């Protein structure tokens, strides 16, 4: 029975993978995969990692020395891997799509919370304060949603926005014109999207071209009443520029499920700690910012899909098959 070392695991990982595992001796570790913990992989031909693990060249060397041949990513993203260094050393497989509905629905949940201030009214009524002063929102119907990235998640989010009666602007380097024609929206430049959208939602991967796609310049193009929503990758947004824009009231609100320096904070209970990250602390304190802890994917359906696809990837690798649709290829 092949051994797989699972890093950065939580109770829900244990439950979902134990439910579907029939072929492997899985070693669950709470520690993130990094140079200090990679030695735990000794004797395991496969390692399973997550979004905030640090799979750099040093980690890759340790994994290879320990006999690891396969890196299983139980997520879609792989920007935390040194792909160029890993080429020829590890086979890397991922879960390219688990539940686009989970992430898209969470993005809309952030919009609704920010707009209708449900989080504030919840806290008020818990204290028997039934005043509705300061809770005024706006109709989403007729507003313009700008979607950056129209892959599976972006497409589901577009359908959700259309259900609210919103107008759509989209930007993607690989536009899906057939989908656009069917749903009745147009692709535009990012400059036009930032300038004309009431709500901007990010649904693109983190690449050298999308890093800090939301920056000082793009934030200055946005409407003063605009919302920015990010359920994709933290480094799509320059957090310091976002903080300045919010403090100077150049945009209205932000809903973030990811943050560029989240690695040591998200998924952990830091309620008894003083957070050293001043930008994160200030963003959390703002009344027009909602931050969730990278939980957009967290539905029963998504967890089941992640477990099944990850284990299926391992099955195909160990059965000798070498070409997979979800293989991570080194593209620079």
C-alpha positions as CSV (number, residue, x, y, z in Angstrom):
1,X,0.0,0.0,0.0
2,X,1.6,3.3,-1.1
3,X,2.1,6.0,1.5
4,X,0.9,9.6,1.0
5,X,1.9,12.4,3.3
6,X,-0.8,15.0,3.6
7,X,0.3,18.5,4.8
8,X,-1.7,21.4,6.2
9,X,-4.7,19.2,7.0
10,X,-7.8,20.2,8.9
11,X,-10.6,18.0,10.3
12,X,-12.6,18.3,7.1
13,X,-9.7,17.0,5.1
14,X,-9.4,13.9,7.4
15,X,-13.1,13.3,7.1
16,X,-13.4,13.6,3.3
17,X,-10.3,11.7,2.4
18,X,-10.9,8.9,5.0
19,X,-14.3,8.5,3.5
20,X,-13.1,7.9,-0.1
21,X,-9.7,6.4,0.5
22,X,-9.4,2.6,-0.2
23,X,-5.9,2.2,-1.6
24,X,-3.4,4.3,0.4
25,X,-1.7,4.6,3.7
26,X,-2.3,8.3,4.4
27,X,-0.3,10.2,6.9
28,X,-2.1,13.4,8.0
29,X,0.0,16.3,9.2
30,X,-1.3,19.6,10.5
31,X,2.0,21.4,9.6
32,X,2.3,23.3,6.3
33,X,4.7,21.9,3.8
34,X,7.9,24.0,3.9
35,X,11.7,23.4,4.2
36,X,11.2,22.8,8.0
37,X,8.6,20.1,7.6
38,X,9.4,18.4,4.3
39,X,11.4,15.7,6.1
40,X,8.0,14.3,7.3
41,X,7.6,12.9,3.8
42,X,10.3,10.3,4.2
43,X,9.1,7.0,2.9
44,X,6.2,8.4,1.0
45,X,6.1,8.2,-2.8
46,X,3.4,10.9,-2.9
47,X,2.8,14.1,-1.0
48,X,-0.4,16.1,-0.9
49,X,-0.3,19.8,-0.4
50,X,-2.6,22.8,-0.3
51,X,-2.7,26.5,-1.3
52,X,-0.5,28.0,1.4
53,X,2.2,25.3,1.4
54,X,5.6,26.6,0.2
55,X,6.9,24.2,-2.4
56,X,10.1,25.9,-3.4
57,X,13.4,24.4,-4.7
58,X,14.6,23.4,-1.3
59,X,11.4,21.6,-0.5
60,X,11.5,19.8,-3.9
61,X,15.0,18.6,-3.2
62,X,14.0,17.2,0.2
63,X,11.0,15.5,-1.3
64,X,13.1,13.9,-4.0
65,X,15.8,12.8,-1.5
66,X,13.0,11.2,0.6
67,X,11.8,9.2,-2.4
68,X,8.7,11.3,-3.3
69,X,7.8,11.1,-7.0
70,X,4.3,12.6,-7.0
71,X,3.0,16.0,-5.7
72,X,-0.8,16.0,-5.4
73,X,-2.3,19.5,-5.1
74,X,-5.8,19.3,-3.6
75,X,-6.7,22.6,-5.1
76,X,-6.8,24.3,-8.5
77,X,-4.0,26.8,-8.0
78,X,-0.3,26.1,-8.2
79,X,1.4,29.5,-7.9
80,X,3.0,28.3,-4.6
81,X,5.1,25.8,-6.5
82,X,8.5,26.5,-8.2
83,X,7.3,24.8,-11.4
84,X,10.5,25.4,-13.4
85,X,12.6,23.7,-10.7
86,X,10.1,20.9,-10.3
87,X,10.2,20.0,-14.0
88,X,11.7,16.5,-14.4
89,X,11.8,16.0,-10.7
90,X,8.2,15.6,-9.6
91,X,4.9,14.8,-11.4
92,X,2.4,17.4,-10.2
93,X,-1.3,16.8,-10.4
94,X,-4.1,19.1,-9.2
95,X,-7.9,19.4,-9.0
96,X,-8.7,21.9,-11.8
97,X,-12.4,22.1,-11.0
98,X,-14.2,20.9,-7.9
99,X,-17.2,23.1,-7.5
100,X,-17.4,26.4,-9.4
101,X,-20.7,27.0,-7.7
102,X,-19.2,27.1,-4.3
103,X,-16.8,29.9,-5.1
104,X,-19.2,31.9,-7.2
105,X,-21.9,31.7,-4.6
106,X,-19.5,32.9,-1.9
107,X,-18.5,35.9,-4.1
108,X,-22.2,36.8,-4.3
109,X,-22.6,36.3,-0.5
110,X,-19.8,38.8,0.1
111,X,-21.6,41.3,-2.2
112,X,-24.9,40.9,-0.4
113,X,-23.4,41.2,3.0
114,X,-21.5,44.3,2.1
115,X,-24.4,45.9,0.3
116,X,-27.3,45.1,2.7
117,X,-25.0,45.2,5.8
118,X,-26.4,41.9,7.1
119,X,-23.4,41.4,9.3
120,X,-24.1,44.6,11.1
121,X,-27.8,43.9,11.5
122,X,-27.0,40.5,12.9
123,X,-24.8,42.0,15.6
124,X,-27.4,44.7,16.4
125,X,-30.3,42.3,16.9
126,X,-28.2,40.0,19.1
127,X,-28.2,43.0,21.5
128,X,-31.9,43.7,20.9
129,X,-31.0,46.8,18.9
130,X,-33.6,46.8,16.1
131,X,-32.7,50.1,14.6
132,X,-32.2,50.1,10.9
133,X,-30.4,53.4,10.7
134,X,-27.2,53.2,8.6
135,X,-28.2,49.9,7.0
136,X,-29.3,51.3,3.6
137,X,-28.1,49.4,0.6
138,X,-28.9,49.6,-3.1
139,X,-30.7,47.4,-5.7
140,X,-28.3,45.1,-7.6
141,X,-30.8,45.0,-10.4
142,X,-29.6,47.3,-13.2
143,X,-26.1,47.7,-11.8
144,X,-23.0,46.6,-13.8
145,X,-20.8,43.7,-12.7
146,X,-17.3,43.6,-14.0
147,X,-15.9,40.0,-14.1
148,X,-12.2,39.5,-14.6
149,X,-11.8,35.9,-15.7
150,X,-14.5,33.9,-17.4
151,X,-13.5,30.3,-16.8
152,X,-15.9,27.9,-15.0
153,X,-16.2,30.0,-11.8
154,X,-16.5,33.3,-13.7
155,X,-19.2,31.8,-15.9
156,X,-21.3,30.6,-12.9
157,X,-20.8,34.0,-11.3
158,X,-22.1,35.7,-14.5
159,X,-25.2,33.5,-14.4
160,X,-25.8,34.5,-10.8
161,X,-25.4,38.2,-11.6
162,X,-27.7,37.8,-14.5
163,X,-30.3,36.3,-12.2
164,X,-30.2,39.5,-10.1
165,X,-30.8,41.5,-13.3
166,X,-27.3,42.9,-13.5
167,X,-25.5,44.1,-16.6
168,X,-22.2,42.3,-17.3
169,X,-18.8,43.5,-18.5
170,X,-16.0,40.9,-18.8
171,X,-12.3,40.7,-19.4
172,X,-10.3,37.6,-20.2
173,X,-7.2,37.1,-22.4
174,X,-9.0,34.0,-23.8
175,X,-12.6,35.2,-24.3
176,X,-15.4,32.8,-24.7
177,X,-17.4,34.6,-27.4
178,X,-20.0,31.8,-27.7
179,X,-20.8,32.0,-24.0
180,X,-20.9,35.8,-24.2
181,X,-23.3,35.8,-27.1
182,X,-25.6,33.3,-25.3
183,X,-25.6,35.3,-22.1
184,X,-25.8,38.7,-23.7
185,X,-22.7,40.4,-22.4
186,X,-19.5,41.9,-24.0
187,X,-15.8,41.6,-23.4
188,X,-14.0,44.9,-22.8
189,X,-10.6,46.1,-21.8
190,X,-9.7,46.0,-18.2
191,X,-9.5,49.8,-18.2
192,X,-13.1,50.1,-19.4
193,X,-14.2,47.4,-16.9
194,X,-12.7,49.2,-14.0
195,X,-14.1,52.6,-15.0
196,X,-17.7,51.4,-15.7
197,X,-18.4,48.6,-13.2
198,X,-20.3,49.0,-10.0
199,X,-19.0,45.7,-8.7
200,X,-15.7,44.1,-9.8
201,X,-15.2,40.4,-9.0
202,X,-11.9,38.6,-9.7
203,X,-12.1,35.0,-11.0
204,X,-8.7,34.6,-12.7
205,X,-5.6,32.6,-11.8
206,X,-2.5,34.3,-10.4
207,X,0.1,34.7,-13.2
208,X,2.8,37.2,-14.0
209,X,0.3,39.1,-16.0
210,X,-2.5,39.2,-13.3
211,X,-0.3,39.9,-10.3
212,X,-1.6,43.1,-8.8
213,X,-4.1,43.6,-11.5
214,X,-5.9,45.7,-8.9
215,X,-3.3,48.3,-8.2
216,X,-3.1,52.1,-7.5
217,X,-3.8,52.9,-11.1
218,X,-6.8,50.6,-11.6
219,X,-8.3,51.6,-8.2
220,X,-8.2,55.3,-9.3
221,X,-10.2,54.3,-12.4
222,X,-13.0,52.8,-10.3
223,X,-16.2,54.5,-9.3
224,X,-16.4,55.9,-5.8
225,X,-19.4,53.7,-5.1
226,X,-17.7,50.5,-6.5
227,X,-17.1,47.2,-4.6
228,X,-14.1,45.0,-5.2
229,X,-14.5,41.2,-4.6
230,X,-11.7,38.7,-4.6
231,X,-12.3,35.0,-4.1
232,X,-9.4,33.9,-6.3
233,X,-5.8,34.7,-5.2
234,X,-4.6,37.3,-2.8
235,X,-1.8,38.7,-4.9
236,X,-4.3,39.8,-7.6
237,X,-4.7,42.9,-5.4
238,X,-2.1,45.2,-4.1
239,X,-3.3,45.3,-0.5
240,X,-1.6,48.5,0.5
241,X,-3.1,50.3,-2.6
242,X,-6.5,48.9,-1.6
243,X,-6.1,50.1,1.9
244,X,-5.3,53.6,0.7
245,X,-8.2,53.7,-1.7
246,X,-10.6,52.6,1.1
247,X,-9.2,55.1,3.6
248,X,-9.4,57.9,1.1
249,X,-13.0,56.9,0.2
250,X,-12.1,56.4,-3.5
251,X,-14.0,53.1,-3.5
252,X,-16.9,52.0,-1.4
253,X,-16.2,48.5,-0.1
254,X,-14.2,45.3,-0.4
255,X,-15.0,41.7,0.1
256,X,-12.0,39.4,0.4
257,X,-11.8,35.7,0.8
258,X,-8.1,35.7,0.1
259,X,-5.2,38.0,1.1
260,X,-1.7,38.3,-0.4
261,X,0.1,37.6,3.0
262,X,-2.4,35.0,4.3
263,X,-0.1,32.1,4.7
264,X,0.6,32.4,8.4
265,X,-2.9,33.6,9.4
266,X,-5.7,32.0,7.3
267,X,-6.9,28.6,8.4
268,X,-5.5,29.2,11.9
269,X,-7.0,30.4,15.2
270,X,-5.1,33.6,15.9
271,X,-7.8,35.1,18.2
272,X,-5.4,35.2,21.1
273,X,-2.5,36.8,19.1
274,X,-1.5,40.3,18.1
275,X,-1.3,40.3,14.3
276,X,1.9,41.8,13.1
277,X,0.5,42.5,9.6
278,X,-0.6,46.1,9.9
279,X,-2.4,46.2,6.5
280,X,-4.5,43.1,7.4
281,X,-5.3,44.5,10.8
282,X,-6.5,47.8,9.4
283,X,-8.6,46.1,6.7
284,X,-10.2,43.8,9.3
285,X,-11.1,46.9,11.3
286,X,-12.9,48.7,8.5
287,X,-16.7,48.7,8.5
288,X,-16.9,48.5,4.7
289,X,-14.6,45.5,4.4
290,X,-15.5,41.8,4.9
291,X,-12.7,39.3,5.1
292,X,-13.4,35.6,5.2
293,X,-10.6,33.0,5.7
294,X,-10.2,31.5,2.2
295,X,-13.4,29.5,2.7
296,X,-15.2,30.1,-0.7
297,X,-14.5,26.5,-1.7
298,X,-15.8,25.0,1.5
299,X,-18.9,23.1,0.7
300,X,-19.7,19.4,1.1
301,X,-19.9,19.0,-2.6
302,X,-16.5,20.6,-3.2
303,X,-14.8,18.6,-0.4
304,X,-16.1,15.4,-1.9
305,X,-15.0,16.3,-5.4
306,X,-11.5,17.3,-4.1
307,X,-11.0,14.0,-2.3
308,X,-12.2,11.9,-5.2
309,X,-10.2,13.7,-7.9
310,X,-7.1,13.8,-5.8
311,X,-7.2,10.1,-5.0
312,X,-8.1,9.3,-8.6
313,X,-5.0,11.2,-9.7
314,X,-2.9,9.1,-7.4
315,X,-4.5,5.9,-8.8
316,X,-3.7,6.9,-12.3
317,X,-0.1,7.8,-11.5
318,X,0.6,4.6,-9.6
319,X,-1.1,2.5,-12.3
320,X,1.6,3.8,-14.7
321,X,-0.5,6.3,-16.7
322,X,1.5,9.5,-17.4
323,X,-0.8,11.9,-19.2
324,X,-3.6,13.5,-17.3
325,X,-6.0,16.4,-18.2
326,X,-5.2,18.0,-14.8
327,X,-1.5,17.7,-14.9
328,X,0.4,20.9,-14.0
329,X,2.7,21.7,-16.9
330,X,5.5,24.2,-16.5
331,X,4.3,27.3,-18.4
332,X,6.4,30.3,-17.8
